[in-house]
Amino acid sequence: MTPYLTTPPVLFTLYWQVGATLLGALVAGIWLGFDSAISALLGGLIIVLSGLAYAGVISISNSPSVATTLRTMILAEAAKIGIIVLSMWAVITAYKDLDGAAFFAAFVVTVLLNRVAFKVRSS
């Protein structure tokens, strides 16, 4: 069984999310300054890290039973949501010069890029 993290849809999605995060940080940095670039970078990285956590939890399980598969998917979603909530809380409370617009824009764009996984066929 191939680890879930190394499947083409997951890798493709992560590449797109990282690329969009870096591009958003670059644009925010040029347009609005350093603090906006860091804010956009943090907003995008939250989703990238949560996607990695999800893929990691899914990769642990290899049971063919439906019950175990569902339990693993629920645990993976819980890990993903937990990472998002805790990371957002940490960034918002720790980074005093946070540019909310750049942070939220990068966050939303990377969330929406989860859909690119549907465009990739697994081999």
Secondary structure as GFF3:
##gff-version 3
##sequence-region A 1 123
A	DSSP	three_ten_helix	4	6	.	.	.	ID=ss1
A	DSSP	alpha_helix	8	32	.	.	.	ID=ss2
A	DSSP	alpha_helix	34	60	.	.	.	ID=ss3
A	DSSP	alpha_helix	66	94	.	.	.	ID=ss4
A	DSSP	alpha_helix	100	112	.	.	.	ID=ss5
A	DSSP	three_ten_helix	113	119	.	.	.	ID=ss6
###
